[in-house]
Amino acid sequence: MIVLAGCQTWTFSRRQTKLIQVCQPKMKRILLDIMIADRIRNKGLKKRSVMVDVATYTLLLKWLWGGHVARMEQDRWVYATTI
């Protein structure tokens, strides 16, 4: 997803997490061609689509990136700038 581009290096705050959680249903409505006037709740959107929760997925990606960096050689620039 384009929303998650570079999410491994983001510092997450509650505000950013909330913005991502608000953005996802809006994007689902566009993809499923559902208007707000149709009065379908977000729970109904979750049932209609098979997308994963973006906030949870970003945390998973951050953990995976952290493990990747931890296994790097110490002379790599990514390791030096991250840790």
N, C-alpha and C positions, 0 to 999 in steps of 0.2 A: 504494500500500500504506500502510496506517495505521502500520506500523512505521517508515516513513520520514518521518513528519510533522515538518517543520522541520529535517530532516537537513542542510540547506544551512548552517545556522549552528552545528552541533555542532563541537566540537573533538574530533578522533578520536585515541584512544589505542589501543594494542594490546588493552587489556582491553575497550574498547567494541566494537572490531571482532570480537573473539572472541565476545562476548555476542550480537552480531547473527548471526554465523555459526552459533551454537548454536541460536538461536531459529528460524531459517529451516527447518531440517529438522523441528523439532518441529511447526511450523505446517503443513508439507507433509504430515506424517503424519496430522494431524487432518483436513485437507482431503481427503486421499485415503482416509481411513478405514483406515489401516494401524496396527496395534498393534506395539509393540516386541517382543512375543512372537512376531510373525510372522517375525522375524529377517531383515528386509530391510535391507540396508546403505544408507548415504546415496547411494552411487553408483547404486544401483537406483532410489532416489527421484528422482535427477536425470534418469534415463532416462524415468521415468513422467510427469514434469511438464515444462512448458515455461517455468517461472519462471526469471528471470535471477538471478544471484548478487547478493544484497542489498548486500554489502560493496563490490563493484565498482560497482554502480549508485549507491550513495551518494557515492562519490568522483566519479563523473561529474556528479552533480547539484551537488556542491560546486564543481567547475570551471565549470559553466555559470552558477551563481550568482555566482561571482567575476568572470566576464566581464561579466555583467549590471551588477554594481556598478561595475566599472571604467569602463564606458561612461556612467555616470550623471553628471549635473551635480554639481559640487562643493558646491553649496549644499543638496543633498538631505540629510535627516537620516540616511538609510540609509548613504549614502556616508561621512558624517562619523563614524558610529559603527562602521563596518566597517573603515575604513582608518586 
